[in-house]
């Protein structure tokens, strides 16, 4: 169990502090992969400004109160109304990031979602999660691979499936191109030069080995990341349809979240085929620079869903206040990706706990400021957007 470093929390009390420290510890290739959007990063900025525009009106004189952050989702109780969003190629950012965040999720009792494109396998991460495991599926073109991925997730304790809908094609991600990151990645003299300038990252990477797409290596018949990444590019994504999703619904025996929806019509269609979770997201602004801020999409989709499914929000979450904003606009649960990765890049094995403490403390503090004591009371707030 990772320990809480109170002195460090005093020095780095916000996710923005962790972001700056992470930037100072990562080579440019890893930093740009973590921090970038796509295009001119307009949607990335829009995610932040849209969240900042959401304001809430406190009520006072309620006497002594205690904040309870427990929430129930898909019949399971979590200690907090947020979890860790799936992030691909995590080991490029920091070695063993998946293990660090899985242990954090188990310690704090919130979900961790493992990506198909992560650098560790369901077999490695599942046993660490203590029943906090979600698995994110990038839909393979081959049905047999899809079936096997789902079976591996199920066999290793992952009970909730997250199907990513918002990657119909790879985005251009110009910042990573300028930084020299290629897919599939390759070790070039420029990469070696960058790594040498960031010894903490370089030593950790050398100790644990070059990141690999271990989950898909079984199907690519390769342990070389270049071949595995090439296989993913050729055999995963770009084919998701309602018919494909119906088939996944038929063979997965737990709740499914369809992640990346932005249009109410898509939410309605998902509900009609039995999808229990509507994931409102613009993929952290990494796919389409012309998308609205993700939080702007939430009220319309919540109105369309009308409590017929659970709504999970992600994109741009950096604080407990952001979690409250999303819950007040119709979300039932929230996921954060970059925020947790900033923490791991900043402090390695202790980074996940550091972020969990920041988000938990900020959530409780702002609940107290608003005069609410439960997650259900947050959902009854009436926010405004300036």
C-alpha positions as CSV (number, residue, x, y, z in Angstrom):
1,X,0.0,0.0,0.0
2,X,1.5,3.4,-1.1
3,X,2.0,5.9,1.7
4,X,0.6,9.4,1.8
5,X,3.4,12.0,1.9
6,X,1.8,15.0,3.6
7,X,4.8,17.3,3.1
8,X,4.7,16.5,-0.6
9,X,1.0,17.2,-0.7
10,X,1.6,20.6,0.8
11,X,4.2,21.4,-1.8
12,X,2.2,20.0,-4.7
13,X,-1.4,20.5,-3.7
14,X,-3.0,20.5,-7.2
15,X,-3.0,18.5,-10.4
16,X,-1.5,21.6,-12.2
17,X,1.5,21.3,-9.9
18,X,1.9,17.7,-10.8
19,X,1.6,18.5,-14.5
20,X,4.5,21.0,-14.3
21,X,6.7,18.5,-12.4
22,X,5.8,15.8,-14.9
23,X,6.8,18.1,-17.8
24,X,10.2,18.6,-16.1
25,X,10.8,14.9,-15.7
26,X,9.7,13.5,-19.1
27,X,11.5,13.6,-22.5
28,X,9.7,15.6,-25.1
29,X,8.3,12.5,-26.9
30,X,6.7,11.1,-23.8
31,X,5.5,14.5,-22.6
32,X,3.8,15.4,-25.9
33,X,2.1,12.0,-26.1
34,X,0.6,12.6,-22.6
35,X,-0.3,16.3,-22.9
36,X,-1.3,16.7,-26.5
37,X,-4.7,17.0,-28.2
38,X,-4.9,17.2,-32.0
39,X,-4.9,19.9,-34.6
40,X,-4.1,23.2,-32.9
41,X,-5.3,22.0,-29.5
42,X,-8.3,24.2,-29.6
43,X,-10.6,21.5,-28.3
44,X,-8.1,20.8,-25.6
45,X,-8.4,24.3,-24.4
46,X,-12.1,24.3,-24.9
47,X,-12.5,21.4,-22.5
48,X,-10.8,23.5,-19.8
49,X,-12.6,26.8,-20.4
50,X,-16.0,25.0,-20.7
51,X,-15.5,23.4,-17.3
52,X,-14.4,26.7,-15.8
53,X,-17.6,28.3,-16.9
54,X,-19.7,26.0,-14.9
55,X,-20.6,27.7,-11.5
56,X,-22.6,26.5,-8.6
57,X,-24.4,28.5,-5.8
58,X,-23.6,27.5,-2.2
59,X,-26.1,27.4,0.6
60,X,-24.9,28.1,4.2
61,X,-26.0,27.9,7.8
62,X,-26.5,24.1,7.7
63,X,-24.6,23.4,10.9
64,X,-22.1,20.7,11.4
65,X,-21.9,18.4,8.4
66,X,-19.9,15.3,7.3
67,X,-19.3,14.6,3.6
68,X,-20.0,11.1,2.4
69,X,-18.5,10.4,-1.0
70,X,-19.7,6.8,-1.5
71,X,-21.7,6.1,-4.7
72,X,-23.3,3.1,-6.4
73,X,-22.8,2.4,-10.1
74,X,-24.1,-0.7,-11.9
75,X,-24.9,-2.2,-8.5
76,X,-21.4,-1.8,-7.0
77,X,-20.5,0.6,-4.3
78,X,-17.4,2.8,-4.7
79,X,-15.8,5.0,-2.1
80,X,-15.5,7.9,-4.5
81,X,-17.5,9.0,-7.6
82,X,-14.5,8.9,-9.9
83,X,-12.0,6.4,-11.3
84,X,-9.1,6.1,-13.6
85,X,-9.8,6.4,-17.3
86,X,-8.1,4.1,-19.8
87,X,-4.8,5.4,-21.3
88,X,-2.9,3.6,-24.1
89,X,0.9,3.2,-24.3
90,X,1.1,4.0,-20.6
91,X,4.6,2.6,-20.2
92,X,6.0,5.3,-22.5
93,X,4.9,7.9,-19.9
94,X,6.2,6.0,-16.9
95,X,7.1,2.3,-16.5
96,X,4.7,0.2,-14.5
97,X,2.1,3.0,-14.6
98,X,-0.7,0.4,-14.8
99,X,0.5,-1.4,-11.7
100,X,0.8,1.8,-9.8
101,X,-2.7,3.0,-10.7
102,X,-4.3,-0.5,-10.2
103,X,-2.9,-0.6,-6.7
104,X,-4.2,3.0,-6.1
105,X,-7.7,2.0,-7.2
106,X,-7.7,-1.0,-4.9
107,X,-6.5,1.1,-2.0
108,X,-9.1,3.8,-2.5
109,X,-11.9,1.6,-3.8
110,X,-12.6,3.2,-7.1
111,X,-12.4,1.7,-10.6
112,X,-9.3,1.5,-12.8
113,X,-9.9,0.9,-16.5
114,X,-7.2,-1.0,-18.3
115,X,-6.8,-0.1,-22.0
116,X,-6.5,-2.7,-24.8
117,X,-3.5,-0.6,-25.8
118,X,-1.9,-0.4,-22.4
119,X,1.6,-1.8,-21.8
120,X,0.5,-4.5,-19.3
121,X,-2.0,-7.4,-19.6
122,X,-5.3,-8.2,-17.9
123,X,-3.5,-11.2,-16.5
124,X,-0.9,-8.9,-14.7
125,X,-3.2,-6.1,-13.7
126,X,-6.4,-7.9,-12.8
127,X,-5.1,-9.6,-9.6
128,X,-4.0,-6.2,-8.2
129,X,-7.4,-4.6,-8.5
130,X,-9.4,-6.3,-5.7
131,X,-12.6,-6.2,-7.8
132,X,-12.1,-2.6,-9.0
133,X,-11.3,-3.6,-12.6
134,X,-12.9,-2.2,-15.8
135,X,-11.6,-3.2,-19.2
136,X,-11.6,-0.9,-22.3
137,X,-12.0,-2.5,-25.7
138,X,-10.7,-1.1,-28.9
139,X,-12.8,-3.2,-31.2
140,X,-10.6,-5.7,-33.2
141,X,-11.6,-6.5,-36.7
142,X,-11.3,-10.2,-36.0
143,X,-14.2,-11.6,-34.0
144,X,-12.0,-14.3,-32.6
145,X,-9.6,-11.8,-31.1
146,X,-12.5,-9.8,-29.7
147,X,-13.9,-12.9,-28.0
148,X,-10.6,-13.9,-26.6
149,X,-9.9,-10.3,-25.2
150,X,-13.3,-10.3,-23.5
151,X,-12.6,-13.8,-22.0
152,X,-9.2,-12.8,-20.8
153,X,-10.7,-9.7,-19.1
154,X,-13.5,-11.7,-17.5
155,X,-11.2,-14.4,-16.3
156,X,-9.0,-11.9,-14.5
157,X,-11.8,-10.1,-12.6
158,X,-12.7,-7.2,-14.9
159,X,-16.4,-6.8,-14.5
160,X,-17.3,-3.7,-16.5
161,X,-16.6,-3.3,-20.1
162,X,-15.8,0.1,-21.7
163,X,-16.1,0.1,-25.5
164,X,-14.5,3.1,-27.2
165,X,-16.6,4.6,-29.9
166,X,-14.8,7.8,-30.8
167,X,-11.8,6.5,-32.7
168,X,-13.2,5.9,-36.2
169,X,-9.7,6.6,-37.5
170,X,-6.3,7.6,-36.1
171,X,-6.0,11.3,-35.5
172,X,-3.0,13.3,-36.7
173,X,-1.8,14.4,-33.3
174,X,0.6,17.0,-34.7
175,X,2.5,17.7,-31.5
176,X,3.7,14.1,-31.2
177,X,4.8,14.2,-34.9
178,X,6.9,17.3,-34.2
179,X,8.4,15.7,-31.1
180,X,9.5,12.7,-33.2
181,X,7.1,10.0,-32.0
182,X,6.3,7.6,-34.7
183,X,3.8,4.8,-34.7
184,X,5.1,2.2,-34.5
185,X,7.7,3.8,-32.1
186,X,11.3,3.3,-32.8
187,X,14.5,3.9,-30.9
188,X,16.4,6.6,-32.9
189,X,19.5,8.6,-32.0
190,X,17.1,11.6,-31.3
191,X,15.1,9.5,-28.9
192,X,18.3,8.4,-27.1
193,X,19.5,12.0,-26.9
194,X,16.2,13.0,-25.3
195,X,16.2,10.2,-22.9
196,X,19.7,11.0,-21.7
197,X,18.5,14.5,-20.7
198,X,15.9,13.0,-18.3
199,X,17.8,10.5,-16.1
200,X,14.9,9.6,-13.8
201,X,12.7,8.5,-16.7
202,X,15.7,6.9,-18.5
203,X,16.8,4.8,-15.5
204,X,13.2,3.7,-14.8
205,X,12.7,2.8,-18.4
206,X,16.0,0.8,-18.6
207,X,15.1,-1.0,-15.4
208,X,11.7,-2.1,-16.6
209,X,12.4,-2.4,-20.3
210,X,11.2,-0.6,-23.4
211,X,7.3,-0.4,-23.3
212,X,5.5,-3.1,-25.1
213,X,1.8,-3.6,-26.1
214,X,1.7,-6.7,-24.1
215,X,-2.1,-7.4,-24.3
216,X,-2.1,-7.6,-28.1
217,X,1.3,-9.4,-28.5
218,X,-0.5,-12.7,-28.2
219,X,-2.4,-11.9,-31.5
220,X,0.5,-10.2,-33.3
221,X,2.8,-13.0,-32.5
222,X,5.4,-10.4,-31.6
223,X,7.1,-9.0,-28.6
224,X,8.6,-6.1,-30.5
225,X,6.6,-2.9,-30.0
226,X,7.0,-1.9,-33.6
227,X,5.4,-5.1,-34.9
228,X,2.7,-5.0,-32.2
229,X,1.9,-1.4,-32.9
230,X,1.7,-2.1,-36.6
231,X,-0.7,-5.0,-35.9
232,X,-2.9,-2.7,-33.8
233,X,-3.0,-0.1,-36.6
234,X,-4.0,-2.7,-39.2
235,X,-6.4,-4.9,-37.1
236,X,-8.0,-2.7,-34.5
237,X,-10.4,0.2,-34.7
238,X,-12.3,1.8,-37.5
239,X,-15.0,-0.9,-37.8
240,X,-17.2,-0.3,-34.8
241,X,-20.9,-0.4,-35.8
242,X,-24.2,-0.9,-34.1
243,X,-24.2,-4.5,-35.3
244,X,-20.7,-5.1,-33.9
245,X,-21.8,-3.6,-30.6
246,X,-24.9,-5.8,-30.4
247,X,-22.7,-8.8,-30.8
248,X,-20.4,-7.6,-27.9
249,X,-23.5,-6.9,-25.8
250,X,-24.6,-10.5,-26.4
251,X,-21.4,-12.1,-25.3
252,X,-20.4,-9.8,-22.4
253,X,-22.2,-10.8,-19.2
254,X,-21.6,-7.5,-17.3
255,X,-22.4,-3.8,-17.7
256,X,-21.1,-2.0,-20.8
257,X,-20.2,1.6,-21.1
258,X,-20.1,3.0,-24.6
259,X,-17.4,5.6,-24.3
260,X,-17.0,8.7,-26.5
261,X,-20.6,9.6,-27.3
262,X,-21.3,13.3,-28.1
263,X,-24.7,13.2,-29.8
264,X,-28.0,12.4,-28.0
265,X,-29.2,10.2,-31.0
266,X,-26.2,7.9,-30.4
267,X,-27.1,7.7,-26.7
268,X,-30.7,6.8,-27.6
269,X,-29.5,4.1,-29.9
270,X,-27.1,2.7,-27.3
271,X,-29.9,2.4,-24.8
272,X,-32.2,0.7,-27.3
273,X,-29.7,-2.2,-27.7
274,X,-29.2,-2.6,-23.9
275,X,-26.1,-0.6,-23.2
276,X,-26.1,0.3,-19.5
277,X,-23.5,3.1,-19.5
278,X,-23.3,6.2,-21.7
279,X,-19.8,7.6,-21.8
280,X,-19.8,11.3,-22.6
281,X,-16.4,12.3,-23.8
282,X,-14.5,13.8,-26.6
283,X,-11.5,11.5,-26.0
284,X,-9.7,14.2,-24.1
285,X,-9.7,16.3,-27.3
286,X,-7.2,13.9,-28.8
287,X,-9.3,13.0,-31.9
288,X,-11.2,15.9,-33.3
289,X,-10.2,19.5,-32.8
290,X,-13.6,20.8,-33.8
291,X,-15.6,19.1,-31.0
292,X,-17.4,21.1,-28.3
293,X,-16.0,21.1,-24.8
294,X,-17.0,17.7,-23.4
295,X,-18.9,19.2,-20.5
296,X,-21.1,21.2,-22.9
297,X,-22.5,17.9,-24.3
298,X,-23.5,16.5,-20.9
299,X,-26.8,18.3,-20.2
300,X,-28.4,17.4,-23.6
301,X,-27.3,13.8,-23.3
302,X,-28.5,13.5,-19.7
303,X,-31.9,14.9,-20.8
304,X,-32.1,12.3,-23.6
305,X,-31.0,9.4,-21.4
306,X,-33.5,10.4,-18.6
307,X,-32.2,8.0,-16.1
308,X,-32.5,5.0,-18.4
309,X,-28.8,4.4,-18.2
310,X,-25.8,5.5,-16.1
311,X,-23.8,8.4,-17.5
312,X,-20.0,8.4,-17.1
313,X,-18.2,11.6,-18.0
314,X,-14.5,12.2,-18.8
315,X,-12.3,14.7,-20.6
316,X,-10.6,17.5,-18.8
317,X,-11.1,16.5,-15.2
318,X,-8.4,18.1,-13.0
319,X,-10.0,18.6,-9.6
320,X,-12.7,17.6,-7.2
321,X,-14.6,20.7,-8.2
322,X,-14.5,19.4,-11.8
323,X,-16.0,16.1,-10.6
324,X,-18.8,18.1,-8.8
325,X,-19.4,20.1,-12.0
326,X,-19.9,16.9,-14.0
327,X,-22.2,15.3,-11.4
328,X,-24.3,18.4,-11.2
329,X,-24.8,18.5,-15.0
330,X,-26.1,14.9,-15.2
331,X,-23.2,12.5,-14.8
332,X,-23.4,9.5,-12.4
333,X,-19.7,8.9,-12.4
334,X,-16.5,10.6,-13.6
335,X,-13.2,9.2,-15.0
336,X,-9.9,11.1,-15.1
337,X,-6.9,10.0,-17.3
338,X,-4.3,12.6,-17.7
339,X,-4.6,13.8,-14.1
340,X,-3.5,10.4,-12.7
341,X,-0.8,10.1,-15.3
342,X,0.6,13.5,-14.4
343,X,0.9,12.2,-10.8
344,X,2.7,9.0,-11.9
345,X,5.1,10.9,-14.1
346,X,5.7,13.3,-11.3
347,X,6.2,10.9,-8.4
348,X,6.4,7.3,-9.8
349,X,5.1,4.7,-7.4
350,X,3.6,7.3,-5.1
351,X,1.9,9.3,-7.9
352,X,-1.4,7.6,-8.0
353,X,-2.0,8.0,-4.3
354,X,-1.0,11.6,-4.5
355,X,-3.6,12.3,-7.2
356,X,-6.3,10.3,-5.3
357,X,-5.6,12.4,-2.2
358,X,-5.8,15.7,-4.2
359,X,-9.1,14.8,-5.8
360,X,-10.7,13.3,-2.7
361,X,-9.7,16.3,-0.5
362,X,-10.9,18.8,-3.1
363,X,-14.2,17.0,-3.6
364,X,-14.9,17.0,0.1
365,X,-13.9,20.6,0.6
366,X,-16.1,21.8,-2.2
367,X,-19.0,19.7,-1.1
368,X,-18.7,21.5,2.3
369,X,-18.5,24.9,0.6
370,X,-21.7,24.1,-1.3
371,X,-23.5,22.7,1.7
372,X,-24.0,19.2,0.4
373,X,-23.2,15.9,2.2
374,X,-23.7,13.2,-0.4
375,X,-23.2,12.5,-4.1
376,X,-26.9,12.4,-4.6
377,X,-27.2,15.9,-3.2
378,X,-24.6,17.1,-5.7
379,X,-26.8,15.7,-8.5
380,X,-29.6,17.9,-7.3
381,X,-27.6,21.1,-7.6
382,X,-28.6,23.6,-10.3
383,X,-25.4,24.8,-12.1
384,X,-25.0,27.7,-14.4
385,X,-22.6,28.4,-17.3
386,X,-21.4,32.0,-17.7
